[in-house]
Amino acid sequence: TPADLRVRAALIVENKQNQVSTYHGGFWGGPWGGYWGGPAYTETRTLDYQVGTLQIDLIDGRDGKLVWRGSARQVLRNNAPNPAERAAAIRETVAKVLAQYPPR
């Protein structure tokens, strides 16, 4: 007999960019009312990062229709954790997604 529900999980990774501009002012007021300083400039940096989405689908085992979909998104860290940290993060994220079921 077919299972009541089938589970399908997917990890979707998106590459993102964010531009951050920092203004560095040029002239400031001096202690006697004068001005001193240098030229003003704006520094713009581009930050590259990845956003991961864990998507879990529950599918009806008889007709194959989607019963429920839950997901969680987060920015992925650049420094890869060790296998134990990675496994713990996966378990935590799966629990977070499944806590959304059943829909309220």
Backbone as a chain_set.jsonl record, in Angstrom:
{"seq": "TPADLRVRAALIVENKQNQVSTYHGGFWGGPWGGYWGGPAYTETRTLDYQVGTLQIDLIDGRDGKLVWRGSARQVLRNNAPNPAERAAAIRETVAKVLAQYPPR", "coords": {"N": [[0.844, -1.182, 0.0], [0.441, 2.265, -0.697], [2.217, 4.961, 0.88], [0.741, 7.288, 3.206], [1.606, 9.938, 3.13], [4.159, 11.504, 1.242], [7.472, 12.775, 1.457], [9.222, 15.529, 0.262], [12.208, 17.231, -0.128], [14.017, 20.23, -0.693], [16.899, 22.183, -1.33], [17.458, 25.439, -2.014], [19.655, 27.653, -3.391], [20.551, 30.975, -3.596], [22.485, 33.399, -5.234], [23.435, 36.531, -4.104], [23.793, 40.137, -4.114], [24.877, 43.066, -2.448], [25.12, 46.503, -2.248], [27.043, 48.71, -0.399], [27.363, 51.926, 0.725], [29.597, 54.269, 2.062], [29.904, 57.385, 3.46], [32.478, 59.669, 3.645], [33.096, 62.458, 5.248], [34.362, 65.769, 4.486], [35.113, 68.435, 5.515], [35.428, 69.934, 8.693], [34.26, 71.702, 11.604], [36.442, 73.941, 13.259], [38.144, 74.602, 16.439], [38.106, 77.365, 16.838], [36.11, 78.419, 15.297], [36.905, 78.204, 12.663], [37.462, 76.269, 9.637], [38.661, 73.032, 8.835], [40.259, 70.206, 7.347], [39.81, 67.682, 4.828], [39.151, 66.653, 1.408], [35.853, 65.426, 0.7], [34.578, 62.12, 0.283], [32.949, 59.249, -1.142], [32.793, 55.903, -0.382], [32.151, 52.901, -1.974], [31.202, 49.629, -1.528], [30.864, 46.295, -2.689], [29.034, 43.632, -1.567], [29.057, 40.211, -1.689], [26.915, 37.466, -1.241], [25.189, 34.485, -0.115], [21.881, 33.207, -0.106], [20.061, 30.753, 1.449], [17.333, 28.556, 0.936], [15.378, 26.276, 2.526], [13.104, 23.983, 1.499], [10.282, 22.125, 2.208], [8.114, 19.693, 1.12], [4.981, 18.133, 1.571], [3.412, 15.439, 0.218], [0.51, 13.981, -1.122], [0.204, 10.539, -0.863], [-1.363, 8.944, -2.481], [-2.566, 10.356, -4.698], [-0.578, 12.092, -5.499], [-0.686, 14.831, -5.198], [0.173, 18.079, -3.963], [0.115, 18.557, -0.542], [0.99, 20.173, 1.525], [3.31, 22.845, 2.003], [6.29, 23.975, 3.367], [8.766, 26.362, 4.38], [12.053, 27.749, 5.007], [14.246, 30.499, 5.209], [17.601, 31.701, 5.073], [20.617, 33.611, 5.47], [23.56, 32.271, 4.187], [26.511, 31.191, 5.786], [29.875, 32.223, 5.126], [32.133, 30.932, 6.091], [32.647, 27.62, 6.252], [30.99, 25.432, 8.409], [32.033, 22.83, 10.716], [31.392, 19.263, 10.209], [29.664, 18.358, 12.321], [28.496, 20.75, 13.3], [27.199, 21.564, 10.981], [25.343, 19.462, 10.612], [23.792, 19.822, 12.925], [22.729, 22.372, 12.4], [21.182, 21.801, 10.153], [19.279, 20.003, 11.243], [18.03, 21.742, 13.069], [16.914, 23.657, 11.331], [15.162, 22.075, 9.787], [13.382, 21.29, 11.822], [12.337, 23.799, 12.441], [10.961, 24.407, 10.072], [9.087, 22.279, 9.957], [7.634, 22.861, 12.225], [5.766, 24.607, 11.369], [3.697, 23.11, 10.503], [0.714, 21.43, 11.456], [-0.966, 23.755, 9.229], [-2.133, 26.755, 10.72]], "CA": [[0.0, 0.0, 0.0], [1.243, 3.494, -0.727], [2.273, 5.776, 2.101], [-0.234, 8.383, 3.238], [2.3, 11.158, 2.701], [5.562, 11.441, 0.829], [8.194, 14.003, 1.801], [10.224, 15.972, -0.717], [12.949, 18.38, 0.403], [14.912, 20.872, -1.658], [17.682, 23.328, -0.872], [17.596, 26.4, -3.103], [20.69, 28.624, -3.025], [20.566, 32.147, -4.477], [23.604, 34.333, -5.094], [22.932, 37.898, -3.939], [24.764, 41.223, -3.956], [24.391, 44.248, -1.759], [26.098, 47.588, -2.295], [27.053, 49.522, 0.812], [28.12, 53.163, 0.526], [29.979, 54.969, 3.281], [30.317, 58.755, 3.165], [33.556, 60.19, 4.481], [33.002, 63.912, 5.126], [35.628, 66.436, 4.241], [35.49, 69.597, 6.328], [34.84, 69.971, 10.021], [34.449, 72.971, 12.302], [37.603, 74.009, 14.142], [37.841, 75.089, 17.779], [37.927, 78.824, 16.855], [35.154, 78.808, 14.263], [37.423, 77.959, 11.319], [37.232, 74.938, 9.079], [39.846, 72.318, 8.406], [39.925, 68.861, 6.885], [40.185, 67.361, 3.46], [38.016, 66.449, 0.513], [34.894, 64.377, 1.039], [34.428, 61.087, -0.742], [32.072, 58.135, -0.812], [33.352, 54.587, -0.695], [31.101, 51.916, -2.214], [31.677, 48.245, -1.539], [29.878, 45.298, -3.082], [29.088, 42.438, -0.736], [28.462, 39.02, -2.284], [26.506, 36.494, -0.23], [24.225, 33.503, -0.582], [20.705, 32.959, 0.715], [19.58, 29.385, 1.273], [15.947, 28.277, 1.292], [15.027, 24.867, 2.665], [11.681, 23.829, 1.193], [9.803, 20.77, 2.474], [6.771, 19.442, 0.594], [4.275, 16.908, 1.925], [2.662, 15.091, -0.985], [-0.435, 12.888, -0.935], [0.775, 9.306, -1.383], [-2.249, 8.295, -3.445], [-2.781, 11.083, -5.961], [0.608, 12.871, -5.847], [-0.926, 16.277, -5.081], [0.816, 18.771, -2.854], [-0.751, 18.744, 0.618], [1.514, 21.277, 2.336], [4.686, 23.267, 1.722], [6.879, 24.871, 4.357], [10.123, 26.754, 4.001], [12.81, 28.663, 5.867], [15.343, 31.156, 4.481], [18.62, 32.368, 5.881], [21.887, 33.908, 4.806], [24.527, 31.206, 4.43], [27.808, 31.679, 6.256], [31.006, 31.969, 4.234], [33.041, 29.957, 6.693], [31.931, 26.349, 6.347], [31.102, 24.82, 9.726], [32.456, 21.432, 10.698], [30.238, 18.396, 9.938], [28.729, 18.311, 13.45], [27.741, 22.015, 13.296], [26.341, 21.551, 9.798], [24.241, 18.541, 10.898], [22.933, 20.469, 13.924], [22.016, 23.464, 11.728], [20.158, 21.19, 9.294], [18.202, 19.513, 12.121], [17.323, 22.912, 13.613], [16.127, 24.271, 10.261], [14.059, 21.157, 9.474], [12.418, 21.416, 12.92], [11.688, 25.11, 12.289], [10.003, 24.307, 8.963], [7.997, 21.366, 10.311], [6.818, 23.494, 13.269], [4.712, 25.348, 10.675], [2.658, 22.147, 10.143], [-0.246, 21.77, 10.406], [-1.254, 25.194, 9.127], [-3.076, 27.238, 11.745]], "C": [[0.886, 1.24, 0.0], [1.189, 4.221, 0.619], [1.219, 6.873, 2.029], [0.377, 9.673, 2.712], [3.709, 10.814, 2.254], [6.184, 12.789, 1.166], [9.211, 14.287, 0.707], [10.882, 17.221, -0.132], [13.875, 18.916, -0.674], [15.641, 22.01, -0.958], [17.929, 24.212, -2.08], [18.586, 27.462, -2.636], [20.706, 29.733, -4.064], [21.806, 32.979, -4.183], [23.044, 35.746, -5.083], [24.102, 38.869, -3.859], [24.088, 42.377, -3.242], [25.485, 45.302, -1.837], [25.922, 48.462, -1.064], [27.933, 50.734, 0.547], [28.369, 53.823, 1.875], [30.5, 56.343, 2.884], [31.384, 59.162, 4.168], [33.591, 61.701, 4.26], [34.359, 64.584, 5.04], [35.981, 67.505, 5.251], [34.727, 69.592, 7.642], [35.074, 71.345, 10.631], [35.638, 72.906, 13.241], [37.223, 74.604, 15.484], [37.606, 76.602, 17.828], [37.009, 79.285, 15.739], [35.66, 78.603, 12.851], [37.084, 76.554, 10.851], [38.552, 74.323, 8.685], [39.408, 70.925, 7.956], [40.364, 68.67, 5.453], [38.951, 67.139, 2.616], [37.119, 65.307, 0.999], [34.87, 63.346, -0.083], [33.483, 60.006, -0.223], [32.729, 56.843, -1.272], [32.185, 53.612, -0.855], [31.732, 50.535, -2.314], [30.533, 47.335, -1.964], [30.092, 44.049, -2.241], [28.364, 41.305, -1.457], [28.106, 38.051, -1.161], [25.489, 35.54, -0.841], [23.091, 33.374, 0.426], [20.224, 31.547, 0.4], [18.137, 29.273, 1.72], [15.775, 26.766, 1.365], [13.523, 24.774, 2.479], [11.309, 22.365, 1.407], [8.364, 20.676, 1.99], [6.248, 18.136, 1.175], [3.302, 16.63, 0.789], [1.759, 13.908, -0.663], [0.112, 11.637, -1.615], [-0.08, 8.621, -2.428], [-2.347, 9.042, -4.766], [-1.607, 11.98, -6.359], [0.434, 14.376, -5.752], [-0.237, 16.831, -3.841], [-0.208, 19.011, -1.748], [-0.328, 19.988, 1.39], [2.939, 21.571, 1.912], [5.119, 24.227, 2.817], [8.298, 25.208, 3.938], [10.727, 27.669, 5.055], [13.973, 29.193, 5.048], [16.338, 31.719, 5.476], [19.856, 32.622, 5.034], [22.864, 32.802, 5.189], [25.862, 31.813, 4.827], [28.893, 31.335, 5.249], [31.939, 30.908, 4.788], [32.261, 28.667, 6.942], [32.103, 25.755, 7.741], [31.606, 23.379, 9.598], [31.218, 20.544, 10.523], [29.213, 18.341, 11.076], [27.88, 19.581, 13.514], [26.76, 22.054, 12.135], [25.123, 20.648, 10.032], [23.267, 19.153, 11.902], [22.115, 21.586, 13.289], [20.912, 22.914, 10.829], [18.989, 20.699, 10.14], [17.361, 20.672, 12.657], [16.417, 23.545, 12.556], [14.947, 23.39, 9.872], [12.986, 21.255, 10.556], [11.643, 22.725, 12.818], [10.633, 25.066, 11.18], [8.815, 23.441, 9.375], [7.127, 21.904, 11.444], [5.678, 24.307, 12.66], [3.53, 24.438, 10.315], [2.006, 21.615, 11.407], [-0.504, 23.265, 10.374], [-2.315, 25.592, 10.148], [-3.967, 28.317, 11.197]], "O": [[1.948, 1.259, 0.622], [0.228, 4.095, 1.378], [0.85, 7.33, 0.947], [-0.25, 10.406, 1.947], [4.363, 9.94, 2.824], [5.506, 13.816, 1.162], [9.959, 13.405, 0.285], [10.2, 18.149, 0.302], [14.442, 18.16, -1.463], [15.08, 22.704, -0.111], [18.54, 23.78, -3.057], [18.378, 28.097, -1.602], [20.854, 29.477, -5.259], [22.135, 33.232, -3.025], [22.262, 36.113, -5.961], [25.238, 38.485, -3.579], [22.895, 42.629, -3.408], [26.644, 45.025, -1.527], [24.818, 48.893, -0.731], [29.103, 50.595, 0.189], [27.473, 53.921, 2.713], [31.42, 56.458, 2.073], [31.212, 59.017, 5.378], [34.055, 62.173, 3.222], [35.372, 64.032, 5.469], [37.082, 67.473, 5.801], [33.536, 69.285, 7.688], [35.983, 72.067, 10.22], [35.819, 71.913, 13.945], [36.095, 75.066, 15.656], [36.971, 77.085, 18.765], [37.116, 80.422, 15.28], [34.9, 78.812, 11.906], [36.495, 75.76, 11.585], [39.463, 75.025, 8.247], [38.263, 70.537, 8.189], [41.196, 69.417, 4.938], [37.833, 67.406, 3.055], [37.583, 64.354, 1.625], [35.113, 63.666, -1.246], [33.258, 59.879, 0.981], [33.164, 56.722, -2.418], [31.331, 53.51, 0.027], [32.667, 50.311, -3.082], [29.374, 47.584, -1.634], [31.184, 43.483, -2.208], [27.187, 41.433, -1.796], [28.896, 37.84, -0.241], [24.994, 35.764, -1.946], [23.302, 33.425, 1.637], [20.007, 31.192, -0.758], [17.754, 29.822, 2.753], [15.999, 26.061, 0.382], [12.757, 25.405, 3.207], [11.947, 21.47, 0.852], [7.506, 21.465, 2.387], [6.98, 17.15, 1.262], [2.476, 17.473, 0.441], [2.182, 12.951, -0.015], [0.445, 11.664, -2.8], [0.424, 7.797, -3.191], [-2.227, 8.441, -5.833], [-1.628, 12.571, -7.438], [1.311, 15.126, -6.18], [-0.087, 16.153, -2.825], [-1.266, 19.594, -1.986], [-1.167, 20.761, 1.852], [3.683, 20.675, 1.514], [4.405, 25.172, 3.151], [8.95, 24.439, 3.231], [10.029, 28.273, 5.869], [14.609, 28.456, 4.295], [15.976, 32.154, 6.569], [20.105, 31.951, 4.032], [22.983, 32.441, 6.36], [26.287, 32.825, 4.27], [28.844, 30.291, 4.6], [32.471, 30.085, 4.043], [31.33, 28.638, 7.746], [33.23, 25.591, 8.21], [31.601, 22.796, 8.514], [30.097, 21.03, 10.675], [28.012, 18.284, 10.814], [26.675, 19.505, 13.755], [25.63, 22.519, 12.282], [24.001, 21.021, 9.691], [22.053, 19.019, 11.749], [20.933, 21.739, 13.6], [19.828, 23.494, 10.75], [17.832, 20.946, 9.799], [16.134, 20.593, 12.694], [15.284, 23.925, 12.852], [13.847, 23.896, 9.649], [11.797, 21.299, 10.238], [10.44, 22.762, 13.076], [9.544, 25.621, 11.33], [7.664, 23.826, 9.165], [5.994, 21.453, 11.612], [4.727, 24.658, 13.358], [2.486, 24.921, 9.876], [2.721, 21.364, 12.378], [-0.288, 23.962, 11.365], [-3.267, 24.853, 10.399], [-4.82, 28.838, 11.915]]}, "num_chains": 1, "name": "protein.A"}
